[in-house]
Amino acid sequence: MEIPWLIMFIVFVASTIFATFGFGDALLALPFLAMLIGIQKATPLLAISGFTLAICLMGSGYKYIQWKEALKLILGSLCGVPIGVWLLKHSDKEVMQVVVGFVIAFIALYNLFKPSLFKLEKDSSAPIFGFIGGILGGAFNTSAPPVVMYGSMRGWSPLMFIGMMQAFFLPTDIFVISGHIGSGLLDKEVFIYYLWCLPLLLLAVYLGHQFKKKIPIEKFQKGVFVLIFISGILLVVKSLIG
């Protein structure tokens, strides 16, 4: 098996984004990886890579977690993940790639323009957002956007945001990875890709920590979402024209 340099580079760049912002790795990497190895291999690769990153970054927001609210998000995710995994395994590959391209482009636009949202005073809708996140996580490994939107509507502080995302990501990633293993999507080839990428994941954690201290995060974040938007549109175009 040849060294998958391009796959490693894409995962490394996306992982650095995750280590800097706390999410966004799959949004950036999935369109490019789907064009290289197909969405059914790209999604489990990003799931296991993201889980590794989440473990490495765990702890900085632990004391800010609201466990009752986090549990509602997690339980919703638990119900949604099997649906997402089933869609990934059984749906037409080209159709799925068009869908994920549009979803990623929409999420990028939302983050670029950040429209005002009404506020949620209570956490009763948390399972709904977790459920949608679980479906997107199982199918595309993009579980973060619904929870990010929910957190914005709930008015989470930056530190609470970090803690709640950690609390949501770790069990959701376990659900997703278990579903991918059970369905045969996380196979030997995907695991070999992961092993090649593993040293770069650790480097990405270090670089993300440095970027947080030295660069204007808001401007950098806007550039990243422009790139994510372009990657989503490219995936749609490639899937439609073959």
C-alpha positions in Angstrom: 0.0 0.0 0.0 1.4 3.4 -1.0 1.7 6.1 1.6 -1.5 8.2 1.3 0.3 11.6 1.4 -2.7 13.6 0.1 -5.1 12.0 2.6 -2.7 12.6 5.4 -2.3 16.3 4.4 -6.1 16.9 4.3 -6.6 15.2 7.7 -3.7 17.2 9.2 -5.0 20.6 8.0 -8.6 19.7 9.1 -7.3 18.4 12.5 -5.4 21.7 13.1 -8.7 23.5 12.5 -10.4 21.3 15.1 -7.6 21.9 17.6 -7.9 25.6 17.1 -11.7 26.1 17.1 -13.0 22.9 18.7 -14.9 21.8 15.6 -14.8 22.1 11.8 -12.5 19.3 10.9 -15.1 17.1 9.1 -16.7 20.2 7.5 -13.4 21.0 5.8 -12.0 17.5 5.1 -15.1 15.5 4.2 -15.6 17.0 0.7 -12.0 16.5 -0.3 -11.7 13.0 1.2 -15.0 12.0 -0.4 -13.6 12.9 -3.8 -10.4 10.8 -3.1 -11.7 7.7 -1.3 -15.5 8.0 -1.3 -17.8 9.1 1.4 -18.2 5.6 2.9 -14.5 5.6 3.8 -14.0 9.3 4.5 -16.7 9.4 7.1 -15.4 6.6 9.4 -11.8 7.9 8.9 -12.8 11.3 10.2 -14.9 9.8 13.0 -11.9 7.9 14.5 -9.6 10.8 13.9 -12.0 13.3 15.5 -12.4 11.0 18.5 -8.6 10.9 19.0 -8.5 14.7 18.8 -11.3 15.0 21.3 -9.5 12.8 23.8 -6.3 14.9 23.4 -8.1 18.2 24.0 -10.4 16.9 26.8 -10.4 18.7 30.1 -10.1 22.4 29.4 -13.8 23.1 29.8 -14.8 20.2 32.1 -15.9 22.2 35.1 -18.2 24.3 32.9 -20.3 21.4 31.7 -24.0 21.5 32.6 -24.5 17.7 32.9 -28.3 17.6 32.8 -28.4 19.6 29.6 -25.5 17.7 28.1 -27.2 14.4 28.8 -30.3 15.5 26.9 -28.1 16.3 23.9 -26.3 13.0 24.2 -29.5 10.9 24.4 -30.9 12.7 21.3 -27.7 11.9 19.5 -27.8 8.2 20.6 -31.2 8.0 18.8 -30.0 9.8 15.7 -26.7 8.0 15.1 -28.1 4.7 13.9 -30.2 6.5 11.3 -27.2 8.4 10.0 -25.1 5.2 9.8 -27.9 3.4 7.9 -28.1 6.3 5.4 -24.4 6.2 4.9 -24.3 2.5 4.3 -27.4 2.1 2.1 -28.0 5.3 0.3 -26.7 6.0 -3.2 -23.1 7.3 -3.0 -23.5 10.1 -5.5 -26.7 11.3 -3.9 -25.1 11.3 -0.5 -22.2 13.3 -1.7 -24.5 15.9 -3.2 -26.4 16.1 0.0 -23.3 16.5 2.2 -21.9 19.1 -0.2 -25.0 21.2 0.1 -25.2 20.7 3.9 -21.5 21.8 4.3 -22.0 24.8 2.1 -25.1 25.9 4.0 -23.3 25.5 7.4 -20.3 27.5 6.1 -22.7 30.3 4.9 -24.4 30.3 8.3 -21.1 30.7 10.1 -19.9 33.4 7.8 -23.1 35.6 8.1 -24.3 34.4 11.6 -27.9 35.5 11.4 -29.6 36.5 14.6 -31.4 33.6 16.3 -34.2 33.6 18.9 -33.1 32.7 22.4 -34.0 29.4 24.1 -34.8 30.0 27.8 -35.0 26.3 28.6 -33.2 23.1 27.6 -36.3 21.1 26.7 -35.4 21.2 22.9 -31.9 19.8 23.5 -32.8 16.2 22.5 -34.0 17.5 19.1 -30.7 19.3 18.4 -28.8 16.2 19.7 -30.9 13.9 17.5 -30.2 16.0 14.3 -26.5 16.1 15.3 -26.5 12.3 15.7 -27.9 11.8 12.2 -25.4 14.1 10.7 -22.6 12.5 12.8 -23.5 8.9 11.7 -23.9 9.9 8.1 -21.2 12.6 7.6 -19.3 12.9 10.9 -20.6 16.5 11.1 -22.5 16.3 14.4 -21.3 19.7 15.7 -23.3 22.3 13.7 -26.8 21.6 15.3 -25.2 21.7 18.8 -23.2 24.9 18.0 -26.5 26.5 16.8 -28.3 25.3 20.0 -25.5 26.7 22.2 -25.8 30.1 20.5 -29.5 30.1 21.1 -29.0 29.2 24.7 -26.4 31.9 25.2 -23.5 29.7 26.3 -20.4 31.5 27.4 -17.1 30.6 25.5 -15.9 28.4 28.4 -19.2 26.6 28.7 -19.3 26.2 25.0 -15.9 24.3 25.1 -17.1 22.1 28.0 -20.5 21.3 26.5 -19.0 20.4 23.1 -16.5 18.1 24.7 -19.3 16.4 26.7 -21.3 16.0 23.5 -18.5 14.9 21.2 -16.9 12.1 23.1 -20.0 9.8 23.6 -21.4 10.8 20.2 -18.1 9.8 18.6 -18.2 6.5 20.4 -21.8 5.9 19.1 -20.7 6.8 15.6 -17.5 4.7 15.6 -19.4 1.7 17.1 -22.0 2.0 14.3 -19.3 2.2 11.6 -17.6 -0.9 13.0 -20.9 -2.8 13.3 -21.9 -1.9 9.7 -18.5 -2.8 8.3 -17.7 0.7 7.2 -14.7 1.1 9.5 -12.6 -1.6 7.8 -8.9 -2.5 7.6 -8.2 0.0 4.9 -9.8 2.9 6.9 -7.8 1.9 10.0 -4.6 1.9 8.0 -5.3 5.4 6.8 -5.9 6.4 10.4 -2.5 4.9 11.5 -0.7 6.9 8.8 -2.5 10.1 10.0 -2.0 9.5 13.8 1.4 11.3 14.2 0.0 14.3 12.4 -3.1 14.4 14.7 -0.8 14.9 17.6 1.1 17.6 15.8 -2.2 19.3 15.0 -3.1 19.4 18.7 0.2 21.3 19.4 -0.2 23.7 16.5 -3.9 24.4 17.4 -2.8 25.4 20.9 -0.2 27.8 19.4 -2.6 29.3 16.9 -5.0 30.2 19.7 -2.4 32.3 21.3 -0.8 34.0 18.3 -3.3 34.6 15.5 -6.5 36.7 15.2 -8.9 33.9 15.5 -12.0 35.6 14.1 -10.3 36.6 10.8 -8.7 33.1 10.5 -12.1 31.5 11.2 -13.8 33.5 8.4 -11.1 32.3 5.9 -11.7 28.7 7.0 -15.4 28.9 6.5 -14.9 30.4 3.0 -12.7 27.4 2.2 -15.3 25.1 3.7 -18.0 26.6 1.5 -15.9 26.2 -1.6 -15.1 22.6 -0.7 -18.8 21.8 -0.3 -19.7 23.3 -3.7 -16.8 21.4 -5.4 -18.1 18.2 -4.0 -21.6 18.9 -5.3 -20.2 19.8 -8.8 -18.0 16.7 -9.0 -20.8 14.4 -7.9 -23.2 15.9 -10.4 -20.9 15.8 -13.4 -19.2 12.6 -12.5 
